[in-house]
């Protein structure tokens, strides 16, 4: 018993630590957490990228729409202008015919 | 969308509009017209010694009524419905007629015989065809010049844009030239009538018919142009999908 008690005493020059060494099991848990966090981050980034590129590819090419707008506008305006002009012309032709049949310039019997 | 109202709808609307415009003009000078009519009735039943005075009175009322009609009609023309060049010609023509009427009133009022007063009264109508030639010629000149402005303006602009897009516009340009020539012909003829709206009924009637024929040519040609524009638009849309050379003569699949 005495010998055992003596053996349990630290030897001269041996450090006496007041704090226990960190357990090796905790280090593995942290690495796993980091791994999972990175994985989640990759999934989120991938999802965002997928939505971004997917929505962008469905948008019509600006090269195709720009000339359509540029040309259609003046052409459609011209078409409307012609329609309005024809309507005015029809009205004036009818008014002119009506004037030509007027009797207001006939000399009354004097 | 290149959708226009059917021609039948145009015709119905225009008939109503025309009748309303004509009625409005006469309604607006109704007092003057009634006064002239009453004065004419007074002359017809007047005793022989009062005939000269009553006829002069009637002639003055007739001049007053026609002057009012000119003023009313003139107020209906503006830069909005009549391009400047035509508006100037119309205003000049109306001013000339007004001057003529003032001069004829002087002659009428100075008449000393019944026959002299009758001649002066007839001149008020025969030398100043206000309703029959002056007003329709003014309307015709304005619409003809308006059409020329449209052809040289928006339609020319549309052709330029189509050309820039690589579309063949030769056919539509030919029709626009034809329409402009016809519109110019109508305008020139109406100008001749505006300068001498009285004193040559047969000549003015022939001119009015010729100008009307020219405007009908414009009507038909611009109707074709409208169809061509619809066709061009279809061509352009198809060309945007499937690049390649197309012309107006090629049918466009809907």
Interface residues (C-beta under 8 A of the other chain):
Chain A: X64 X67 X68 X70 X71 X72 X74 X75 X76 X77 X78 X79 X81 X82 X83 X85 X86 X87 X88 X89 X90 X91 X92 X93 X94 X95 X96 X97 X98 X99 X100 X102 X104 X105 X106 X107 X108 X110
Chain B: X2 X4 X5 X10 X11 X13 X14 X15 X17 X18 X19 X21 X22 X40 X43 X55 X81 X118 X121 X122 X125 X126 X129 X130 X131 X132 X133 X135 X136 X139 X140 X142 X143 X146 X147 X150 X154 X155 X157 X158 X161 X162 X164 X165 X205 X208 X212 X215 X216 X218 X219 X222 X223 X225 X226 X229 X230 X232 X233 X236 X237 X240
